[in-house]
Amino acid sequence: MIQARVIGKVWSSRRVESLPRGALLEVETEGGAKMIAFDPLGCDAGEAVLVTQGSVAAGYFAGRAVPVDALIIGSIDEDK
């Protein structure tokens, strides 16, 4: 798992049919790396999240082959 922070949404007017409905979010890791992750949770900009990648991310969509390589699997609660 990778700890990251949501830095924005990615808007796409066209996408492949096998990509499920949901948000594509740009996240940044603590090391400064950026990636696009599929978000089934409804996370917002500035939120700390946990991301998984590869076959584990694609495996979330049981019984379907989806083109997802990064998946937000949790929202990290932070003291405010």
C-alpha positions in Angstrom: 0.0 0.0 0.0 1.0 3.5 -0.7 0.1 6.6 1.4 -0.8 9.5 -0.7 -2.8 12.7 -0.8 -5.5 13.6 -3.3 -4.4 16.7 -5.3 -7.2 16.9 -7.9 -9.7 15.2 -10.2 -9.0 14.1 -13.7 -11.8 14.8 -16.1 -12.3 12.6 -19.2 -15.0 13.0 -21.8 -14.2 9.6 -23.3 -13.1 6.4 -21.7 -13.0 2.7 -22.5 -16.3 0.8 -21.8 -14.6 -1.6 -19.4 -13.7 1.2 -17.0 -16.4 1.3 -14.3 -18.2 4.4 -13.3 -16.2 6.3 -10.7 -13.8 9.1 -10.2 -10.2 9.3 -11.5 -8.1 11.2 -9.0 -4.6 12.6 -9.1 -2.7 11.7 -6.0 0.8 12.6 -4.7 2.9 10.3 -2.5 5.0 11.6 0.4 8.0 11.2 -1.9 6.4 13.6 -4.5 5.5 11.0 -7.1 2.1 11.6 -8.8 -0.3 9.0 -10.2 -3.9 8.6 -11.3 -5.9 6.3 -9.1 -9.5 5.0 -9.5 -11.7 6.1 -6.5 -14.7 4.0 -5.5 -15.0 5.8 -2.2 -15.8 9.4 -3.1 -12.6 11.1 -1.7 -12.0 14.8 -1.9 -9.0 17.0 -2.7 -6.6 17.3 0.2 -7.7 13.9 1.7 -5.0 11.4 2.8 -5.6 8.0 1.2 -4.2 4.5 0.9 -3.5 3.3 -2.7 -2.8 -0.2 -4.0 -1.4 -1.0 -7.4 -1.2 -3.7 -10.0 -3.1 -7.0 -9.9 -4.5 -6.2 -6.4 -6.1 -3.1 -7.7 -7.6 -4.8 -10.8 -8.7 -7.7 -8.6 -11.1 -5.5 -6.7 -13.5 -5.8 -9.7 -14.2 -9.5 -9.3 -15.2 -11.3 -12.5 -14.4 -8.3 -14.7 -11.2 -7.3 -16.6 -10.8 -3.6 -16.0 -7.9 -1.3 -17.0 -7.2 -0.1 -13.4 -3.6 -0.1 -12.2 -4.0 2.1 -9.1 -7.0 1.9 -6.7 -7.8 4.0 -3.6 -8.7 1.5 -0.9 -9.0 3.6 2.2 -9.3 7.2 3.5 -6.9 8.0 6.4 -8.5 9.7 9.4 -6.4 12.7 10.5 -6.6 14.7 13.7 -7.7 18.2 13.1 
